[in-house]
Amino acid sequence: MCHIVVIGSGITGVTSAYELSQLGYHVTVIDKHLFPAMETSFANGGQLSACNAEVWNQKSTVLKGIKWMAKKDAPLLLNPAFDLHKYAWLVEFLGNIKHYQANTKDTVKMALLARQRLFSIAEQEGIDFDLEKRGILHFYHSEYDYQVATGVNDLLCSGGLIRHAVTPEEIKKIEPSLTGDYYGGFYCPDDATGDIHKFTTGLAKVTEKYGVKYLFGMEVVNVEHTSNGVSIQYHPSIDNTHGESIAIETLQADAVLVCGGVGSYQLANQLGDRVNVYPVKGYSITVQLNDEKSVQGAPWVSLLDESAKIVTSRLGADRLRIAGTAEFNGYNRDIRSDRIEPLIGWVNKNFDISTEHCVPWAGLRPMMPNMMPVVKRGKRERVFYNTGHGHLGWTLSAATAVMISQEIASSHPI
């Protein structure tokens, strides 16, 4: 039986392992953490959002980043400190402005396929992940922002998305818990929300029933090509500050699939490829709805405030996830209070709920300069990639997992 090693057990790694197992492959997943979905797939915004498929490649995005550099609470924060990788990435980002429309439409199409596949997997395998199929509501505070969004909406709908304009009165009918004043909005009834961590860990357990093996707490240090396969060398990912020798183990496989999130950049370099993933930090808070007033006052429909770039997802009866911001600050994972406070303030402004009990989190989104995921074979015959999904890993992974598994099957049949 053909053996595939998947590096990374986030949402893309686990969905890929699932699809490969369904095709009959023997699959081993390696991850440096002790459990699946412990990095970017741990506490994201929760939205399965084809309606948020617009790529960021516009001059206005960069100009806003420059304008906001002095504001610690800005939705987009660019650390001006020199970093060759960061500025090379930004130059490439600007070079992809010409592909803005095509890439946005392609992302919409991928997201629609992924949504259908993820729902199918969840139903077939009986995975509980606080799924809510109540749609996603975008709202705007000014006429200018709304007019800009109208053009974006036309582009998204040209890619196959069903999404329509709503008045301020309709906004309050769709989500009565909102307490602010809004100019207008757009509503996508078929999008959904869910807990990415619960889904990924649930699917990982399912894949074990199909024979997928997991090596947790292990870090890949080298991949060697042989005449008939690949040798993956790994060792325990432990603190070795005292300099003890660490035993390196070797795993033989027919091919390797990199689903390493922000670590894909370094892994690709080792494998002779250039996968220009840059880490873009995002923050979230999970509000614990511990009193009846908060349970009743928290929204069930998923929201996106375009001016603040903040999203919400209701995760069951007693949790509300709020996420936002984009921070270009390298591999720094620190949870900064000045980035968390705007999320809490936004909740207090828009809802009548208690924010006394909030759990903060920060994660690094693996973003490519063209905002498109990397789903392809590497330069070497036995190397494949499914990574670089940026802020849309939860939205796109079910589709890209199918795509890469079919690519592997075409060149390495069972």
C-alpha positions as CSV (number, residue, x, y, z in Angstrom):
1,M,0.0,0.0,0.0
2,C,1.3,3.5,-0.9
3,H,2.4,5.4,2.2
4,I,2.0,9.2,2.5
5,V,3.5,11.2,5.3
6,V,1.6,14.5,6.1
7,I,3.6,17.2,8.0
8,G,1.2,19.2,10.2
9,S,-2.1,18.3,11.9
10,G,-4.0,21.6,11.6
11,I,-7.2,21.8,9.6
12,T,-5.4,21.3,6.2
13,G,-3.3,18.4,7.4
14,V,-6.2,16.5,9.0
15,T,-8.6,17.1,6.1
16,S,-5.8,16.0,3.7
17,A,-5.2,12.8,5.8
18,Y,-8.9,12.1,5.7
19,E,-9.2,12.4,1.9
20,L,-6.1,10.3,1.4
21,S,-7.4,7.6,3.7
22,Q,-10.7,7.6,1.8
23,L,-8.7,6.8,-1.4
24,G,-7.0,3.9,0.3
25,Y,-3.6,5.3,1.2
26,H,-1.7,4.4,4.3
27,V,-1.2,7.8,6.0
28,T,1.0,9.0,8.9
29,V,0.7,12.5,10.2
30,I,3.6,14.2,12.1
31,D,3.2,17.2,14.3
32,K,5.5,19.0,16.8
33,H,2.6,19.5,19.2
34,L,1.0,16.9,21.4
35,F,-2.5,17.3,20.0
36,P,-4.0,18.3,16.6
37,A,-5.1,21.8,15.8
38,M,-2.9,23.6,18.4
39,E,-1.8,26.6,16.3
40,T,-3.7,28.6,13.7
41,S,-6.5,26.0,13.9
42,F,-7.1,26.5,17.6
43,A,-9.3,29.6,18.1
44,N,-9.9,31.4,14.8
45,G,-13.0,33.5,14.0
46,G,-15.1,30.5,13.3
47,Q,-16.5,31.6,9.9
48,L,-17.0,29.3,7.0
49,S,-17.2,32.3,4.8
50,A,-17.3,32.2,1.0
51,C,-18.6,35.8,1.4
52,N,-15.2,36.8,2.8
53,A,-13.3,35.4,-0.2
54,E,-12.1,38.8,-1.5
55,V,-8.2,38.8,-1.7
56,W,-6.4,41.7,-0.1
57,N,-4.3,42.6,-3.1
58,Q,-5.1,46.3,-3.4
59,K,-3.1,49.4,-3.1
60,S,-5.6,50.7,-0.5
61,T,-4.6,47.8,1.8
62,V,-1.0,48.8,1.8
63,L,-1.8,52.5,2.2
64,K,-4.0,51.7,5.2
65,G,-1.2,49.7,6.7
66,I,1.2,52.7,6.3
67,K,-1.4,55.1,7.7
68,W,-2.1,52.9,10.7
69,M,1.5,52.2,11.7
70,A,1.3,54.6,14.6
71,K,-2.0,53.2,15.9
72,K,-1.5,50.2,18.2
73,D,-5.2,49.3,17.9
74,A,-5.5,49.6,14.1
75,P,-7.2,46.7,12.2
76,L,-4.0,46.3,10.2
77,L,-0.6,46.8,11.9
78,L,2.7,46.7,10.0
79,N,5.9,46.6,12.1
80,P,8.2,48.9,10.1
81,A,11.4,47.1,11.4
82,F,13.4,45.8,8.6
83,D,12.9,42.1,7.7
84,L,14.0,40.9,4.3
85,H,11.3,38.2,4.1
86,K,8.5,40.6,5.1
87,Y,9.4,43.3,2.6
88,A,10.1,40.8,-0.2
89,W,6.6,39.4,0.6
90,L,5.1,42.9,0.4
91,V,6.7,43.6,-2.9
92,E,5.3,40.4,-4.3
93,F,1.9,41.3,-2.7
94,L,1.8,44.5,-4.8
95,G,2.8,42.6,-7.9
96,N,-0.4,40.5,-7.5
97,I,-2.8,43.5,-7.5
98,K,-3.3,42.9,-11.2
99,H,-4.7,39.4,-10.4
100,Y,-7.2,40.8,-7.7
101,Q,-10.4,40.0,-9.6
102,A,-9.4,36.6,-11.0
103,N,-8.0,35.4,-7.7
104,T,-11.1,36.6,-5.8
105,K,-13.4,34.7,-8.2
106,D,-11.3,31.6,-8.0
107,T,-11.3,31.8,-4.2
108,V,-15.2,32.1,-4.1
109,K,-15.5,29.0,-6.3
110,M,-13.1,27.0,-4.0
111,A,-15.0,28.2,-0.9
112,L,-18.3,27.0,-2.3
113,L,-16.9,23.6,-3.0
114,A,-15.3,23.4,0.4
115,R,-18.5,24.4,2.2
116,Q,-20.4,21.6,0.5
117,R,-17.6,19.0,1.2
118,L,-17.2,20.0,4.8
119,F,-20.9,19.7,5.5
120,S,-20.9,16.3,3.9
121,I,-18.0,15.1,6.0
122,A,-19.5,16.3,9.2
123,E,-22.8,14.7,8.5
124,Q,-21.3,11.4,7.3
125,E,-18.9,11.1,10.2
126,G,-21.1,12.5,12.9
127,I,-18.7,15.3,14.0
128,D,-20.1,17.8,16.5
129,F,-18.4,21.2,16.2
130,D,-21.1,23.7,17.1
131,L,-22.1,24.2,13.4
132,E,-24.6,27.0,12.8
133,K,-26.1,27.4,9.4
134,R,-27.5,30.9,9.9
135,G,-25.6,32.8,7.3
136,I,-23.1,35.7,7.6
137,L,-24.1,39.3,7.8
138,H,-21.7,42.1,6.8
139,F,-22.6,45.6,8.0
140,Y,-21.2,49.1,7.2
141,H,-21.3,52.4,9.0
142,S,-20.9,54.9,6.2
143,E,-22.3,55.4,2.7
144,Y,-18.7,55.4,1.2
145,D,-17.8,52.0,2.8
146,Y,-21.1,50.6,1.6
147,Q,-20.6,51.8,-2.0
148,V,-17.1,50.3,-2.1
149,A,-18.6,47.0,-0.8
150,T,-21.3,47.0,-3.5
151,G,-18.6,46.6,-6.2
152,V,-16.9,43.9,-4.2
153,N,-20.3,42.1,-3.8
154,D,-20.8,42.2,-7.5
155,L,-17.4,40.5,-8.0
156,L,-18.2,37.9,-5.4
157,C,-21.5,37.1,-6.9
158,S,-19.9,36.7,-10.3
159,G,-18.0,33.8,-8.8
160,G,-21.2,32.1,-7.9
161,L,-21.9,33.5,-4.4
162,I,-25.5,34.1,-3.3
163,R,-25.4,37.3,-1.3
164,H,-27.8,40.3,-1.2
165,A,-28.0,43.8,0.1
166,V,-30.0,44.5,3.3
167,T,-31.3,47.8,4.8
168,P,-30.6,48.9,8.4
169,E,-34.0,47.7,9.3
170,E,-33.4,44.3,7.8
171,I,-30.0,44.1,9.6
172,K,-31.8,44.3,13.0
173,K,-34.4,41.7,11.9
174,I,-31.6,39.3,10.8
175,E,-29.7,39.8,14.1
176,P,-31.9,41.5,16.7
177,S,-29.1,41.5,19.3
178,L,-27.2,44.3,17.5
179,T,-27.5,47.6,19.4
180,G,-25.6,50.0,17.0
181,D,-26.6,52.2,14.1
182,Y,-25.6,50.9,10.6
183,Y,-25.8,52.4,7.1
184,G,-26.5,49.1,5.3
185,G,-25.2,45.6,4.8
186,F,-25.0,42.4,2.8
187,Y,-26.3,39.0,3.9
188,C,-25.0,35.6,2.7
189,P,-27.6,33.1,3.9
190,D,-25.7,29.9,3.0
191,D,-22.5,30.6,4.9
192,A,-22.0,29.1,8.3
193,T,-19.9,29.0,11.5
194,G,-18.3,26.4,13.7
195,D,-15.5,25.6,16.1
196,I,-12.4,24.8,14.0
197,H,-10.6,23.1,16.9
198,K,-13.6,20.8,17.7
199,F,-14.0,19.8,14.0
200,T,-10.3,19.2,13.5
201,T,-9.8,17.1,16.6
202,G,-13.1,15.2,15.9
203,L,-12.0,14.5,12.3
204,A,-8.6,13.3,13.5
205,K,-10.3,10.7,15.7
206,V,-12.3,9.7,12.7
207,T,-9.2,9.2,10.5
208,E,-7.7,6.9,13.1
209,K,-10.6,4.5,12.4
210,Y,-9.5,4.6,8.8
211,G,-6.0,3.6,9.7
212,V,-4.3,7.1,9.8
213,K,-1.5,7.1,12.4
214,Y,-0.3,10.2,14.3
215,L,3.1,11.0,15.6
216,F,2.6,13.9,18.0
217,G,5.4,15.8,19.8
218,M,7.7,15.1,16.8
219,E,9.5,17.6,14.7
220,V,10.7,16.9,11.1
221,V,14.4,17.8,10.7
222,N,15.2,16.4,7.3
223,V,13.6,14.7,4.2
224,E,15.8,12.6,2.0
225,H,14.9,11.3,-1.4
226,T,15.8,7.8,-2.3
227,S,15.4,5.8,-5.6
228,N,12.0,4.5,-4.5
229,G,10.7,6.9,-1.9
230,V,11.5,9.4,0.8
231,S,13.0,9.2,4.2
232,I,11.6,11.5,6.8
233,Q,13.9,12.1,9.8
234,Y,12.4,13.5,13.0
235,H,13.0,13.8,16.7
236,P,11.0,14.8,19.8
237,S,10.1,18.5,19.8
238,I,11.3,19.1,23.4
239,D,13.2,21.8,25.2
240,N,16.8,20.9,24.9
241,T,18.5,23.8,26.6
242,H,20.8,21.5,28.5
243,G,22.3,20.1,25.3
244,E,21.3,16.4,25.8
245,S,21.6,14.3,22.7
246,I,18.3,13.7,20.9
247,A,17.7,10.4,19.1
248,I,16.7,10.9,15.4
249,E,14.2,8.4,14.0
250,T,13.4,7.7,10.4
251,L,10.2,7.0,8.6
252,Q,10.0,5.6,5.1
253,A,7.3,6.8,2.7
254,D,6.3,7.0,-0.9
255,A,5.7,10.8,-0.7
256,V,5.5,13.7,1.7
257,L,2.7,16.3,1.9
258,V,3.6,19.6,3.6
259,C,0.7,21.1,5.5
260,G,2.9,23.0,8.0
261,G,1.1,26.4,8.2
262,V,3.6,29.2,8.8
263,G,6.4,26.6,9.1
264,S,5.9,25.6,5.5
265,Y,8.3,28.4,4.4
266,Q,11.2,26.7,6.2
267,L,10.1,23.2,5.3
268,A,9.9,24.1,1.6
269,N,13.4,25.6,1.7
270,Q,14.7,22.2,3.0
271,L,12.9,20.5,0.2
272,G,14.3,22.7,-2.6
273,D,11.1,24.7,-3.1
274,R,10.1,28.3,-2.6
275,V,6.7,28.6,-0.8
276,N,6.6,32.3,0.2
277,V,4.3,32.0,3.3
278,Y,4.5,34.9,5.7
279,P,3.0,34.8,9.2
280,V,0.2,37.4,9.7
281,K,-1.0,37.4,13.3
282,G,-4.6,37.5,14.2
283,Y,-6.3,37.8,17.6
284,S,-9.5,36.4,19.1
285,I,-11.4,36.4,22.3
286,T,-13.9,33.8,23.4
287,V,-16.5,35.4,25.6
288,Q,-17.9,33.0,28.1
289,L,-21.7,33.6,28.3
290,N,-22.1,32.7,32.0
291,D,-25.3,34.6,32.8
292,E,-28.8,34.3,31.2
293,K,-28.7,38.0,30.0
294,S,-25.6,37.4,28.1
295,V,-26.9,34.1,26.6
296,Q,-29.9,35.9,25.4
297,G,-28.1,39.1,24.3
298,A,-25.3,37.4,22.2
299,P,-25.8,37.1,18.4
300,W,-26.5,33.8,16.7
301,V,-26.0,35.0,13.2
302,S,-22.3,35.4,12.3
303,L,-21.3,39.0,11.8
304,L,-18.5,41.0,10.0
305,D,-18.1,44.7,10.8
306,E,-16.2,45.9,7.7
307,S,-14.9,49.1,9.3
308,A,-13.4,47.4,12.3
309,K,-12.5,44.2,10.4
310,I,-14.0,42.2,13.3
311,V,-16.0,38.9,13.0
312,T,-18.2,37.0,15.4
313,S,-19.3,33.4,15.7
314,R,-21.7,31.8,18.2
315,L,-20.1,28.6,19.4
316,G,-22.9,26.8,21.2
317,A,-25.2,28.3,23.8
318,D,-22.4,29.6,26.1
319,R,-19.6,30.9,23.9
320,L,-19.1,33.8,21.6
321,R,-16.0,34.1,19.5
322,I,-14.8,37.5,18.3
323,A,-11.8,37.8,16.0
324,G,-9.9,40.3,13.9
325,T,-6.9,42.4,13.2
326,A,-3.9,41.6,11.0
327,E,-0.4,42.1,12.3
328,F,2.8,41.9,10.2
329,N,5.3,41.2,13.0
330,G,7.2,38.0,12.0
331,Y,6.8,34.9,14.0
332,N,5.9,36.7,17.3
333,R,3.0,34.9,19.0
334,D,2.7,37.3,22.0
335,I,-0.9,38.1,23.0
336,R,-0.8,41.9,23.3
337,S,-3.4,43.6,25.5
338,D,-3.5,46.7,23.2
339,R,-4.7,44.3,20.4
340,I,-7.2,42.5,22.6
341,E,-8.8,45.6,24.1
342,P,-10.4,46.8,20.8
343,L,-12.1,43.4,20.5
344,I,-13.6,43.7,23.9
345,G,-14.6,47.3,23.4
346,W,-16.3,46.4,20.1
347,V,-18.4,43.8,21.9
348,N,-19.4,46.2,24.6
349,K,-20.4,48.8,21.9
350,N,-22.5,46.5,19.8
351,F,-24.2,44.1,22.3
352,D,-25.7,44.1,25.7
353,I,-23.6,41.2,27.2
354,S,-21.0,40.8,29.9
355,T,-17.4,40.6,28.8
356,E,-16.2,39.8,32.3
357,H,-15.0,36.4,31.3
358,C,-12.9,36.5,28.1
359,V,-10.2,34.1,26.9
360,P,-7.7,35.9,24.6
361,W,-5.7,34.1,21.9
362,A,-3.3,34.9,19.0
363,G,-2.4,32.8,16.0
364,L,-0.3,33.2,12.9
365,R,-2.1,32.9,9.6
366,P,0.1,31.4,6.8
367,M,-0.4,33.9,4.0
368,M,0.9,33.8,0.4
369,P,1.5,37.2,-1.4
370,N,-1.2,36.4,-3.9
371,M,-3.6,35.3,-1.1
372,M,-4.1,32.0,-2.8
373,P,-3.4,28.6,-1.2
374,V,-0.5,26.5,-2.4
375,V,-1.9,23.2,-3.7
376,K,0.6,21.6,-5.9
377,R,3.5,19.2,-6.4
378,G,7.0,20.5,-5.5
379,K,10.0,20.4,-7.8
380,R,10.8,16.9,-6.6
381,E,8.5,14.1,-7.7
382,R,7.6,12.9,-4.2
383,V,6.9,16.3,-2.5
384,F,3.5,18.0,-2.3
385,Y,2.0,21.1,-0.7
386,N,-1.3,22.0,0.8
387,T,-0.6,25.2,2.7
388,G,-0.7,29.0,2.7
389,H,-4.5,29.4,3.1
390,G,-4.1,32.6,5.1
391,H,-7.3,33.7,6.9
392,L,-9.3,31.2,4.9
393,G,-7.9,27.9,6.1
394,W,-11.2,27.0,7.8
395,T,-13.2,28.1,4.7
396,L,-11.1,26.4,2.0
397,S,-9.4,23.3,3.5
398,A,-12.1,20.8,2.7
399,A,-11.7,21.7,-1.0
400,T,-7.9,21.9,-1.2
401,A,-7.7,18.5,0.6
402,V,-9.6,16.9,-2.2
403,M,-7.5,18.7,-4.8
404,I,-4.2,17.7,-3.4
405,S,-5.3,14.1,-2.7
406,Q,-6.3,13.8,-6.4
407,E,-3.0,15.3,-7.4
408,I,-1.1,12.7,-5.3
409,A,-3.3,9.9,-6.7
410,S,-2.5,10.9,-10.3
411,S,1.2,10.5,-9.8
412,H,1.4,7.9,-7.0
413,P,-1.5,5.5,-7.4
414,I,-2.2,2.9,-4.7
